[in-house]
Amino acid sequence: MPKRKSKLMEMQEEQVILSKERTILSFMRTGLAFVVAGISVAGFFQNVKMAQIIGYILVGIGFIEVFESVRRLIEKQRELKRIK
């Protein structure tokens, strides 16, 4: 019969997962900031082709970061449910 984890161990695991979730949410916030910065750069410098390219790249990086953060967040929430 497997040993049951102590309540303290379960709480520590849950605390670690929640701290990882906070980190993931901060990455998501950074990704959204990239999107906003990219839209601002592309919109403000409409006549400068290089600035528009940089703006679109920032938007792309931002969306990739947001989608990856959502994927990781779902993964951590599943892990948290497994503990409970």
PDB file of N, CA, C and O in Angstrom:
ATOM      1  N   MET A   1       0.822  -1.160   0.000  1.00  0.00           N
ATOM      2  CA  MET A   1       0.000   0.000   0.000  1.00  0.00           C
ATOM      3  C   MET A   1       0.889   1.255   0.000  1.00  0.00           C
ATOM      4  O   MET A   1       1.792   1.364   0.830  1.00  0.00           O
ATOM      5  N   PRO A   2       0.642   2.211  -0.928  1.00  0.00           N
ATOM      6  CA  PRO A   2       1.494   3.396  -0.965  1.00  0.00           C
ATOM      7  C   PRO A   2       1.251   4.276   0.257  1.00  0.00           C
ATOM      8  O   PRO A   2       0.145   4.346   0.794  1.00  0.00           O
ATOM      9  N   LYS A   3       2.328   4.946   0.675  1.00  0.00           N
ATOM     10  CA  LYS A   3       2.219   5.846   1.815  1.00  0.00           C
ATOM     11  C   LYS A   3       1.445   7.090   1.410  1.00  0.00           C
ATOM     12  O   LYS A   3       1.607   7.602   0.302  1.00  0.00           O
ATOM     13  N   ARG A   4       0.618   7.562   2.302  1.00  0.00           N
ATOM     14  CA  ARG A   4      -0.130   8.790   2.062  1.00  0.00           C
ATOM     15  C   ARG A   4       0.760   9.976   2.432  1.00  0.00           C
ATOM     16  O   ARG A   4       1.420   9.973   3.471  1.00  0.00           O
ATOM     17  N   LYS A   5       0.767  10.980   1.571  1.00  0.00           N
ATOM     18  CA  LYS A   5       1.584  12.157   1.836  1.00  0.00           C
ATOM     19  C   LYS A   5       1.015  12.907   3.034  1.00  0.00           C
ATOM     20  O   LYS A   5      -0.195  12.936   3.259  1.00  0.00           O
ATOM     21  N   SER A   6       1.893  13.493   3.769  1.00  0.00           N
ATOM     22  CA  SER A   6       1.442  14.288   4.896  1.00  0.00           C
ATOM     23  C   SER A   6       0.782  15.565   4.379  1.00  0.00           C
ATOM     24  O   SER A   6       1.029  16.003   3.255  1.00  0.00           O
ATOM     25  N   LYS A   7      -0.040  16.134   5.205  1.00  0.00           N
ATOM     26  CA  LYS A   7      -0.739  17.363   4.844  1.00  0.00           C
ATOM     27  C   LYS A   7       0.249  18.488   4.556  1.00  0.00           C
ATOM     28  O   LYS A   7       0.027  19.303   3.660  1.00  0.00           O
ATOM     29  N   LEU A   8       1.328  18.530   5.310  1.00  0.00           N
ATOM     30  CA  LEU A   8       2.355  19.551   5.107  1.00  0.00           C
ATOM     31  C   LEU A   8       2.998  19.420   3.731  1.00  0.00           C
ATOM     32  O   LEU A   8       3.225  20.423   3.054  1.00  0.00           O
ATOM     33  N   MET A   9       3.291  18.197   3.318  1.00  0.00           N
ATOM     34  CA  MET A   9       3.894  17.973   1.994  1.00  0.00           C
ATOM     35  C   MET A   9       2.936  18.400   0.889  1.00  0.00           C
ATOM     36  O   MET A   9       3.360  19.001  -0.098  1.00  0.00           O
ATOM     37  N   GLU A  10       1.661  18.099   1.042  1.00  0.00           N
ATOM     38  CA  GLU A  10       0.663  18.500   0.046  1.00  0.00           C
ATOM     39  C   GLU A  10       0.576  20.013  -0.043  1.00  0.00           C
ATOM     40  O   GLU A  10       0.485  20.567  -1.138  1.00  0.00           O
ATOM     41  N   MET A  11       0.602  20.682   1.098  1.00  0.00           N
ATOM     42  CA  MET A  11       0.528  22.144   1.105  1.00  0.00           C
ATOM     43  C   MET A  11       1.767  22.757   0.463  1.00  0.00           C
ATOM     44  O   MET A  11       1.667  23.769  -0.231  1.00  0.00           O
ATOM     45  N   GLN A  12       2.937  22.153   0.687  1.00  0.00           N
ATOM     46  CA  GLN A  12       4.158  22.662   0.079  1.00  0.00           C
ATOM     47  C   GLN A  12       4.128  22.503  -1.439  1.00  0.00           C
ATOM     48  O   GLN A  12       4.539  23.402  -2.172  1.00  0.00           O
ATOM     49  N   GLU A  13       3.639  21.351  -1.905  1.00  0.00           N
ATOM     50  CA  GLU A  13       3.529  21.146  -3.352  1.00  0.00           C
ATOM     51  C   GLU A  13       2.558  22.146  -3.961  1.00  0.00           C
ATOM     52  O   GLU A  13       2.818  22.707  -5.026  1.00  0.00           O
ATOM     53  N   GLU A  14       1.448  22.364  -3.287  1.00  0.00           N
ATOM     54  CA  GLU A  14       0.455  23.310  -3.783  1.00  0.00           C
ATOM     55  C   GLU A  14       1.027  24.724  -3.818  1.00  0.00           C
ATOM     56  O   GLU A  14       0.765  25.477  -4.756  1.00  0.00           O
ATOM     57  N   GLN A  15       1.801  25.082  -2.811  1.00  0.00           N
ATOM     58  CA  GLN A  15       2.416  26.401  -2.760  1.00  0.00           C
ATOM     59  C   GLN A  15       3.405  26.599  -3.917  1.00  0.00           C
ATOM     60  O   GLN A  15       3.468  27.678  -4.506  1.00  0.00           O
ATOM     61  N   VAL A  16       4.162  25.569  -4.233  1.00  0.00           N
ATOM     62  CA  VAL A  16       5.116  25.647  -5.348  1.00  0.00           C
ATOM     63  C   VAL A  16       4.374  25.827  -6.667  1.00  0.00           C
ATOM     64  O   VAL A  16       4.766  26.647  -7.498  1.00  0.00           O
ATOM     65  N   ILE A  17       3.310  25.065  -6.857  1.00  0.00           N
ATOM     66  CA  ILE A  17       2.547  25.169  -8.102  1.00  0.00           C
ATOM     67  C   ILE A  17       1.913  26.550  -8.233  1.00  0.00           C
ATOM     68  O   ILE A  17       1.917  27.132  -9.317  1.00  0.00           O
ATOM     69  N   LEU A  18       1.372  27.074  -7.146  1.00  0.00           N
ATOM     70  CA  LEU A  18       0.772  28.406  -7.193  1.00  0.00           C
ATOM     71  C   LEU A  18       1.803  29.486  -7.492  1.00  0.00           C
ATOM     72  O   LEU A  18       1.502  30.449  -8.197  1.00  0.00           O
ATOM     73  N   SER A  19       3.005  29.340  -6.969  1.00  0.00           N
ATOM     74  CA  SER A  19       4.047  30.320  -7.284  1.00  0.00           C
ATOM     75  C   SER A  19       4.448  30.228  -8.758  1.00  0.00           C
ATOM     76  O   SER A  19       4.745  31.242  -9.388  1.00  0.00           O
ATOM     77  N   LYS A  20       4.454  29.013  -9.303  1.00  0.00           N
ATOM     78  CA  LYS A  20       4.739  28.860 -10.734  1.00  0.00           C
ATOM     79  C   LYS A  20       3.636  29.485 -11.573  1.00  0.00           C
ATOM     80  O   LYS A  20       3.906  30.062 -12.627  1.00  0.00           O
ATOM     81  N   GLU A  21       2.385  29.372 -11.108  1.00  0.00           N
ATOM     82  CA  GLU A  21       1.277  30.012 -11.815  1.00  0.00           C
ATOM     83  C   GLU A  21       1.450  31.526 -11.835  1.00  0.00           C
ATOM     84  O   GLU A  21       1.199  32.163 -12.858  1.00  0.00           O
ATOM     85  N   ARG A  22       1.875  32.105 -10.723  1.00  0.00           N
ATOM     86  CA  ARG A  22       2.100  33.557 -10.690  1.00  0.00           C
ATOM     87  C   ARG A  22       3.188  33.953 -11.683  1.00  0.00           C
ATOM     88  O   ARG A  22       3.079  34.980 -12.351  1.00  0.00           O
ATOM     89  N   THR A  23       4.226  33.147 -11.778  1.00  0.00           N
ATOM     90  CA  THR A  23       5.298  33.426 -12.723  1.00  0.00           C
ATOM     91  C   THR A  23       4.776  33.348 -14.156  1.00  0.00           C
ATOM     92  O   THR A  23       5.113  34.188 -14.990  1.00  0.00           O
ATOM     93  N   ILE A  24       3.964  32.349 -14.436  1.00  0.00           N
ATOM     94  CA  ILE A  24       3.390  32.195 -15.773  1.00  0.00           C
ATOM     95  C   ILE A  24       2.504  33.391 -16.109  1.00  0.00           C
ATOM     96  O   ILE A  24       2.535  33.897 -17.231  1.00  0.00           O
ATOM     97  N   LEU A  25       1.715  33.841 -15.136  1.00  0.00           N
ATOM     98  CA  LEU A  25       0.860  35.008 -15.371  1.00  0.00           C
ATOM     99  C   LEU A  25       1.685  36.266 -15.627  1.00  0.00           C
ATOM    100  O   LEU A  25       1.264  37.132 -16.393  1.00  0.00           O
ATOM    101  N   SER A  26       2.840  36.377 -15.006  1.00  0.00           N
ATOM    102  CA  SER A  26       3.700  37.534 -15.284  1.00  0.00           C
ATOM    103  C   SER A  26       4.282  37.454 -16.693  1.00  0.00           C
ATOM    104  O   SER A  26       4.456  38.479 -17.352  1.00  0.00           O
ATOM    105  N   PHE A  27       4.587  36.229 -17.163  1.00  0.00           N
ATOM    106  CA  PHE A  27       5.014  36.075 -18.561  1.00  0.00           C
ATOM    107  C   PHE A  27       3.888  36.477 -19.510  1.00  0.00           C
ATOM    108  O   PHE A  27       4.129  37.098 -20.546  1.00  0.00           O
ATOM    109  N   MET A  28       2.656  36.119 -19.147  1.00  0.00           N
ATOM    110  CA  MET A  28       1.521  36.489 -19.978  1.00  0.00           C
ATOM    111  C   MET A  28       1.372  38.012 -20.034  1.00  0.00           C
ATOM    112  O   MET A  28       1.092  38.576 -21.091  1.00  0.00           O
ATOM    113  N   ARG A  29       1.558  38.659 -18.903  1.00  0.00           N
ATOM    114  CA  ARG A  29       1.479  40.119 -18.858  1.00  0.00           C
ATOM    115  C   ARG A  29       2.566  40.737 -19.743  1.00  0.00           C
ATOM    116  O   ARG A  29       2.319  41.726 -20.433  1.00  0.00           O
ATOM    117  N   THR A  30       3.756  40.158 -19.722  1.00  0.00           N
ATOM    118  CA  THR A  30       4.844  40.649 -20.567  1.00  0.00           C
ATOM    119  C   THR A  30       4.509  40.465 -22.041  1.00  0.00           C
ATOM    120  O   THR A  30       4.789  41.339 -22.862  1.00  0.00           O
ATOM    121  N   GLY A  31       3.907  39.321 -22.376  1.00  0.00           N
ATOM    122  CA  GLY A  31       3.498  39.086 -23.756  1.00  0.00           C
ATOM    123  C   GLY A  31       2.484  40.105 -24.227  1.00  0.00           C
ATOM    124  O   GLY A  31       2.559  40.590 -25.356  1.00  0.00           O
ATOM    125  N   LEU A  32       1.528  40.434 -23.359  1.00  0.00           N
ATOM    126  CA  LEU A  32       0.535  41.447 -23.713  1.00  0.00           C
ATOM    127  C   LEU A  32       1.186  42.817 -23.876  1.00  0.00           C
ATOM    128  O   LEU A  32       0.761  43.608 -24.719  1.00  0.00           O
ATOM    129  N   ALA A  33       2.208  43.103 -23.083  1.00  0.00           N
ATOM    130  CA  ALA A  33       2.937  44.362 -23.228  1.00  0.00           C
ATOM    131  C   ALA A  33       3.662  44.414 -24.572  1.00  0.00           C
ATOM    132  O   ALA A  33       3.728  45.472 -25.197  1.00  0.00           O
ATOM    133  N   PHE A  34       4.209  43.277 -25.023  1.00  0.00           N
ATOM    134  CA  PHE A  34       4.839  43.222 -26.346  1.00  0.00           C
ATOM    135  C   PHE A  34       3.819  43.512 -27.447  1.00  0.00           C
ATOM    136  O   PHE A  34       4.112  44.235 -28.400  1.00  0.00           O
ATOM    137  N   VAL A  35       2.626  42.949 -27.310  1.00  0.00           N
ATOM    138  CA  VAL A  35       1.584  43.180 -28.311  1.00  0.00           C
ATOM    139  C   VAL A  35       1.239  44.668 -28.371  1.00  0.00           C
ATOM    140  O   VAL A  35       1.167  45.250 -29.454  1.00  0.00           O
ATOM    141  N   VAL A  36       1.029  45.278 -27.212  1.00  0.00           N
ATOM    142  CA  VAL A  36       0.684  46.702 -27.165  1.00  0.00           C
ATOM    143  C   VAL A  36       1.821  47.553 -27.725  1.00  0.00           C
ATOM    144  O   VAL A  36       1.579  48.496 -28.479  1.00  0.00           O
ATOM    145  N   ALA A  37       3.056  47.226 -27.360  1.00  0.00           N
ATOM    146  CA  ALA A  37       4.201  47.989 -27.868  1.00  0.00           C
ATOM    147  C   ALA A  37       4.308  47.849 -29.392  1.00  0.00           C
ATOM    148  O   ALA A  37       4.585  48.820 -30.095  1.00  0.00           O
ATOM    149  N   GLY A  38       4.087  46.643 -29.886  1.00  0.00           N
ATOM    150  CA  GLY A  38       4.161  46.434 -31.330  1.00  0.00           C
ATOM    151  C   GLY A  38       3.089  47.203 -32.086  1.00  0.00           C
ATOM    152  O   GLY A  38       3.360  47.796 -33.130  1.00  0.00           O
ATOM    153  N   ILE A  39       1.871  47.191 -31.554  1.00  0.00           N
ATOM    154  CA  ILE A  39       0.786  47.948 -32.192  1.00  0.00           C
ATOM    155  C   ILE A  39       1.091  49.445 -32.153  1.00  0.00           C
ATOM    156  O   ILE A  39       0.836  50.163 -33.120  1.00  0.00           O
ATOM    157  N   SER A  40       1.637  49.910 -31.033  1.00  0.00           N
ATOM    158  CA  SER A  40       1.980  51.332 -30.905  1.00  0.00           C
ATOM    159  C   SER A  40       3.065  51.735 -31.893  1.00  0.00           C
ATOM    160  O   SER A  40       2.957  52.766 -32.557  1.00  0.00           O
ATOM    161  N   VAL A  41       4.101  50.927 -31.988  1.00  0.00           N
ATOM    162  CA  VAL A  41       5.198  51.247 -32.906  1.00  0.00           C
ATOM    163  C   VAL A  41       4.704  51.231 -34.352  1.00  0.00           C
ATOM    164  O   VAL A  41       5.006  52.144 -35.121  1.00  0.00           O
ATOM    165  N   ALA A  42       3.952  50.205 -34.721  1.00  0.00           N
ATOM    166  CA  ALA A  42       3.460  50.104 -36.101  1.00  0.00           C
ATOM    167  C   ALA A  42       2.487  51.231 -36.421  1.00  0.00           C
ATOM    168  O   ALA A  42       2.470  51.733 -37.545  1.00  0.00           O
ATOM    169  N   GLY A  43       1.680  51.631 -35.449  1.00  0.00           N
ATOM    170  CA  GLY A  43       0.710  52.700 -35.696  1.00  0.00           C
ATOM    171  C   GLY A  43       1.332  54.083 -35.684  1.00  0.00           C
ATOM    172  O   GLY A  43       0.940  54.947 -36.469  1.00  0.00           O
ATOM    173  N   PHE A  44       2.285  54.299 -34.814  1.00  0.00           N
ATOM    174  CA  PHE A  44       2.890  55.632 -34.688  1.00  0.00           C
ATOM    175  C   PHE A  44       3.800  55.952 -35.866  1.00  0.00           C
ATOM    176  O   PHE A  44       3.821  57.083 -36.352  1.00  0.00           O
ATOM    177  N   PHE A  45       4.546  54.962 -36.320  1.00  0.00           N
ATOM    178  CA  PHE A  45       5.476  55.165 -37.440  1.00  0.00           C
ATOM    179  C   PHE A  45       4.916  54.521 -38.709  1.00  0.00           C
ATOM    180  O   PHE A  45       5.524  53.600 -39.256  1.00  0.00           O
ATOM    181  N   GLN A  46       3.782  54.991 -39.171  1.00  0.00           N
ATOM    182  CA  GLN A  46       3.138  54.386 -40.336  1.00  0.00           C
ATOM    183  C   GLN A  46       3.927  54.585 -41.623  1.00  0.00           C
ATOM    184  O   GLN A  46       3.829  53.771 -42.541  1.00  0.00           O
ATOM    185  N   ASN A  47       4.695  55.642 -41.699  1.00  0.00           N
ATOM    186  CA  ASN A  47       5.439  55.934 -42.927  1.00  0.00           C
ATOM    187  C   ASN A  47       6.817  55.284 -42.963  1.00  0.00           C
ATOM    188  O   ASN A  47       7.475  55.305 -44.003  1.00  0.00           O
ATOM    189  N   VAL A  48       7.263  54.711 -41.858  1.00  0.00           N
ATOM    190  CA  VAL A  48       8.591  54.098 -41.789  1.00  0.00           C
ATOM    191  C   VAL A  48       8.411  52.585 -41.869  1.00  0.00           C
ATOM    192  O   VAL A  48       7.880  51.959 -40.951  1.00  0.00           O
ATOM    193  N   LYS A  49       8.861  52.015 -42.974  1.00  0.00           N
ATOM    194  CA  LYS A  49       8.660  50.583 -43.218  1.00  0.00           C
ATOM    195  C   LYS A  49       9.373  49.717 -42.171  1.00  0.00           C
ATOM    196  O   LYS A  49       8.817  48.720 -41.713  1.00  0.00           O
ATOM    197  N   MET A  50      10.583  50.088 -41.799  1.00  0.00           N
ATOM    198  CA  MET A  50      11.346  49.296 -40.832  1.00  0.00           C
ATOM    199  C   MET A  50      10.652  49.288 -39.464  1.00  0.00           C
ATOM    200  O   MET A  50      10.625  48.259 -38.789  1.00  0.00           O
ATOM    201  N   ALA A  51      10.095  50.422 -39.058  1.00  0.00           N
ATOM    202  CA  ALA A  51       9.394  50.496 -37.776  1.00  0.00           C
ATOM    203  C   ALA A  51       8.143  49.624 -37.802  1.00  0.00           C
ATOM    204  O   ALA A  51       7.803  49.004 -36.795  1.00  0.00           O
ATOM    205  N   GLN A  52       7.462  49.572 -38.929  1.00  0.00           N
ATOM    206  CA  GLN A  52       6.288  48.708 -39.037  1.00  0.00           C
ATOM    207  C   GLN A  52       6.682  47.238 -38.929  1.00  0.00           C
ATOM    208  O   GLN A  52       5.992  46.451 -38.281  1.00  0.00           O
ATOM    209  N   ILE A  53       7.781  46.876 -39.557  1.00  0.00           N
ATOM    210  CA  ILE A  53       8.261  45.491 -39.470  1.00  0.00           C
ATOM    211  C   ILE A  53       8.605  45.144 -38.023  1.00  0.00           C
ATOM    212  O   ILE A  53       8.252  44.069 -37.539  1.00  0.00           O
ATOM    213  N   ILE A  54       9.287  46.046 -37.342  1.00  0.00           N
ATOM    214  CA  ILE A  54       9.620  45.821 -35.931  1.00  0.00           C
ATOM    215  C   ILE A  54       8.347  45.706 -35.103  1.00  0.00           C
ATOM    216  O   ILE A  54       8.255  44.858 -34.216  1.00  0.00           O
ATOM    217  N   GLY A  55       7.375  46.550 -35.387  1.00  0.00           N
ATOM    218  CA  GLY A  55       6.098  46.485 -34.674  1.00  0.00           C
ATOM    219  C   GLY A  55       5.405  45.156 -34.871  1.00  0.00           C
ATOM    220  O   GLY A  55       4.891  44.578 -33.913  1.00  0.00           O
ATOM    221  N   TYR A  56       5.383  44.662 -36.095  1.00  0.00           N
ATOM    222  CA  TYR A  56       4.745  43.371 -36.371  1.00  0.00           C
ATOM    223  C   TYR A  56       5.502  42.222 -35.698  1.00  0.00           C
ATOM    224  O   TYR A  56       4.895  41.257 -35.231  1.00  0.00           O
ATOM    225  N   ILE A  57       6.812  42.334 -35.656  1.00  0.00           N
ATOM    226  CA  ILE A  57       7.608  41.308 -34.974  1.00  0.00           C
ATOM    227  C   ILE A  57       7.286  41.302 -33.477  1.00  0.00           C
ATOM    228  O   ILE A  57       7.141  40.239 -32.874  1.00  0.00           O
ATOM    229  N   LEU A  58       7.174  42.486 -32.885  1.00  0.00           N
ATOM    230  CA  LEU A  58       6.821  42.572 -31.467  1.00  0.00           C
ATOM    231  C   LEU A  58       5.436  41.975 -31.199  1.00  0.00           C
ATOM    232  O   LEU A  58       5.234  41.280 -30.203  1.00  0.00           O
ATOM    233  N   VAL A  59       4.503  42.247 -32.081  1.00  0.00           N
ATOM    234  CA  VAL A  59       3.160  41.676 -31.927  1.00  0.00           C
ATOM    235  C   VAL A  59       3.223  40.152 -32.021  1.00  0.00           C
ATOM    236  O   VAL A  59       2.583  39.451 -31.237  1.00  0.00           O
ATOM    237  N   GLY A  60       3.987  39.648 -32.970  1.00  0.00           N
ATOM    238  CA  GLY A  60       4.130  38.196 -33.116  1.00  0.00           C
ATOM    239  C   GLY A  60       4.763  37.553 -31.895  1.00  0.00           C
ATOM    240  O   GLY A  60       4.293  36.519 -31.422  1.00  0.00           O
ATOM    241  N   ILE A  61       5.822  38.157 -31.384  1.00  0.00           N
ATOM    242  CA  ILE A  61       6.472  37.636 -30.180  1.00  0.00           C
ATOM    243  C   ILE A  61       5.500  37.672 -29.005  1.00  0.00           C
ATOM    244  O   ILE A  61       5.447  36.736 -28.207  1.00  0.00           O
ATOM    245  N   GLY A  62       4.738  38.745 -28.902  1.00  0.00           N
ATOM    246  CA  GLY A  62       3.770  38.870 -27.819  1.00  0.00           C
ATOM    247  C   GLY A  62       2.714  37.783 -27.865  1.00  0.00           C
ATOM    248  O   GLY A  62       2.398  37.184 -26.837  1.00  0.00           O
ATOM    249  N   PHE A  63       2.162  37.519 -29.043  1.00  0.00           N
ATOM    250  CA  PHE A  63       1.145  36.475 -29.170  1.00  0.00           C
ATOM    251  C   PHE A  63       1.725  35.090 -28.863  1.00  0.00           C
ATOM    252  O   PHE A  63       1.074  34.269 -28.217  1.00  0.00           O
ATOM    253  N   ILE A  64       2.923  34.843 -29.319  1.00  0.00           N
ATOM    254  CA  ILE A  64       3.560  33.553 -29.013  1.00  0.00           C
ATOM    255  C   ILE A  64       3.722  33.396 -27.502  1.00  0.00           C
ATOM    256  O   ILE A  64       3.443  32.330 -26.954  1.00  0.00           O
ATOM    257  N   GLU A  65       4.167  34.446 -26.837  1.00  0.00           N
ATOM    258  CA  GLU A  65       4.354  34.398 -25.384  1.00  0.00           C
ATOM    259  C   GLU A  65       3.024  34.193 -24.660  1.00  0.00           C
ATOM    260  O   GLU A  65       2.951  33.420 -23.705  1.00  0.00           O
ATOM    261  N   VAL A  66       1.982  34.875 -25.106  1.00  0.00           N
ATOM    262  CA  VAL A  66       0.670  34.717 -24.466  1.00  0.00           C
ATOM    263  C   VAL A  66       0.147  33.297 -24.656  1.00  0.00           C
ATOM    264  O   VAL A  66      -0.329  32.687 -23.699  1.00  0.00           O
ATOM    265  N   PHE A  67       0.226  32.764 -25.860  1.00  0.00           N
ATOM    266  CA  PHE A  67      -0.277  31.410 -26.112  1.00  0.00           C
ATOM    267  C   PHE A  67       0.523  30.357 -25.335  1.00  0.00           C
ATOM    268  O   PHE A  67      -0.048  29.400 -24.810  1.00  0.00           O
ATOM    269  N   GLU A  68       1.830  30.538 -25.266  1.00  0.00           N
ATOM    270  CA  GLU A  68       2.652  29.604 -24.498  1.00  0.00           C
ATOM    271  C   GLU A  68       2.333  29.699 -23.013  1.00  0.00           C
ATOM    272  O   GLU A  68       2.325  28.687 -22.313  1.00  0.00           O
ATOM    273  N   SER A  69       2.071  30.905 -22.530  1.00  0.00           N
ATOM    274  CA  SER A  69       1.709  31.081 -21.124  1.00  0.00           C
ATOM    275  C   SER A  69       0.375  30.416 -20.810  1.00  0.00           C
ATOM    276  O   SER A  69       0.220  29.804 -19.754  1.00  0.00           O
ATOM    277  N   VAL A  70      -0.581  30.532 -21.713  1.00  0.00           N
ATOM    278  CA  VAL A  70      -1.883  29.881 -21.509  1.00  0.00           C
ATOM    279  C   VAL A  70      -1.697  28.372 -21.462  1.00  0.00           C
ATOM    280  O   VAL A  70      -2.301  27.699 -20.627  1.00  0.00           O
ATOM    281  N   ARG A  71      -0.871  27.837 -22.347  1.00  0.00           N
ATOM    282  CA  ARG A  71      -0.624  26.396 -22.361  1.00  0.00           C
ATOM    283  C   ARG A  71      -0.003  25.935 -21.036  1.00  0.00           C
ATOM    284  O   ARG A  71      -0.425  24.931 -20.462  1.00  0.00           O
ATOM    285  N   ARG A  72       0.981  26.664 -20.570  1.00  0.00           N
ATOM    286  CA  ARG A  72       1.641  26.304 -19.311  1.00  0.00           C
ATOM    287  C   ARG A  72       0.700  26.459 -18.120  1.00  0.00           C
ATOM    288  O   ARG A  72       0.738  25.659 -17.185  1.00  0.00           O
ATOM    289  N   LEU A  73      -0.143  27.490 -18.157  1.00  0.00           N
ATOM    290  CA  LEU A  73      -1.084  27.712 -17.067  1.00  0.00           C
ATOM    291  C   LEU A  73      -2.085  26.563 -16.973  1.00  0.00           C
ATOM    292  O   LEU A  73      -2.392  26.097 -15.875  1.00  0.00           O
ATOM    293  N   ILE A  74      -2.589  26.110 -18.099  1.00  0.00           N
ATOM    294  CA  ILE A  74      -3.510  24.969 -18.106  1.00  0.00           C
ATOM    295  C   ILE A  74      -2.815  23.724 -17.570  1.00  0.00           C
ATOM    296  O   ILE A  74      -3.411  22.949 -16.822  1.00  0.00           O
ATOM    297  N   GLU A  75      -1.573  23.537 -17.946  1.00  0.00           N
ATOM    298  CA  GLU A  75      -0.795  22.391 -17.461  1.00  0.00           C
ATOM    299  C   GLU A  75      -0.630  22.436 -15.937  1.00  0.00           C
ATOM    300  O   GLU A  75      -0.789  21.416 -15.267  1.00  0.00           O
ATOM    301  N   LYS A  76      -0.316  23.604 -15.395  1.00  0.00           N
ATOM    302  CA  LYS A  76      -0.143  23.734 -13.939  1.00  0.00           C
ATOM    303  C   LYS A  76      -1.471  23.556 -13.208  1.00  0.00           C
ATOM    304  O   LYS A  76      -1.495  23.000 -12.111  1.00  0.00           O
ATOM    305  N   GLN A  77      -2.580  24.020 -13.800  1.00  0.00           N
ATOM    306  CA  GLN A  77      -3.875  23.838 -13.157  1.00  0.00           C
ATOM    307  C   GLN A  77      -4.259  22.362 -13.114  1.00  0.00           C
ATOM    308  O   GLN A  77      -4.861  21.908 -12.141  1.00  0.00           O
ATOM    309  N   ARG A  78      -3.922  21.623 -14.142  1.00  0.00           N
ATOM    310  CA  ARG A  78      -4.154  20.178 -14.133  1.00  0.00           C
ATOM    311  C   ARG A  78      -3.316  19.517 -13.050  1.00  0.00           C
ATOM    312  O   ARG A  78      -3.792  18.622 -12.352  1.00  0.00           O
ATOM    313  N   GLU A  79      -2.086  19.948 -12.911  1.00  0.00           N
ATOM    314  CA  GLU A  79      -1.200  19.402 -11.892  1.00  0.00           C
ATOM    315  C   GLU A  79      -1.747  19.703 -10.486  1.00  0.00           C
ATOM    316  O   GLU A  79      -1.663  18.865  -9.588  1.00  0.00           O
ATOM    317  N   LEU A  80      -2.300  20.888 -10.311  1.00  0.00           N
ATOM    318  CA  LEU A  80      -2.879  21.259  -9.027  1.00  0.00           C
ATOM    319  C   LEU A  80      -4.104  20.396  -8.709  1.00  0.00           C
ATOM    320  O   LEU A  80      -4.301  19.992  -7.562  1.00  0.00           O
ATOM    321  N   LYS A  81      -4.919  20.116  -9.717  1.00  0.00           N
ATOM    322  CA  LYS A  81      -6.090  19.244  -9.513  1.00  0.00           C
ATOM    323  C   LYS A  81      -5.650  17.836  -9.149  1.00  0.00           C
ATOM    324  O   LYS A  81      -6.299  17.164  -8.348  1.00  0.00           O
ATOM    325  N   ARG A  82      -4.536  17.384  -9.743  1.00  0.00           N
ATOM    326  CA  ARG A  82      -4.032  16.048  -9.453  1.00  0.00           C
ATOM    327  C   ARG A  82      -3.625  15.925  -7.989  1.00  0.00           C
ATOM    328  O   ARG A  82      -3.834  14.885  -7.365  1.00  0.00           O
ATOM    329  N   ILE A  83      -3.045  16.986  -7.448  1.00  0.00           N
ATOM    330  CA  ILE A  83      -2.624  16.968  -6.044  1.00  0.00           C
ATOM    331  C   ILE A  83      -3.821  16.881  -5.117  1.00  0.00           C
ATOM    332  O   ILE A  83      -3.797  16.157  -4.122  1.00  0.00           O
ATOM    333  N   LYS A  84      -4.861  17.620  -5.447  1.00  0.00           N
ATOM    334  CA  LYS A  84      -6.052  17.648  -4.582  1.00  0.00           C
ATOM    335  C   LYS A  84      -6.826  16.414  -4.771  1.00  0.00           C
ATOM    336  O   LYS A  84      -7.866  16.234  -4.138  1.00  0.00           O
TER     337      LYS A  84
END
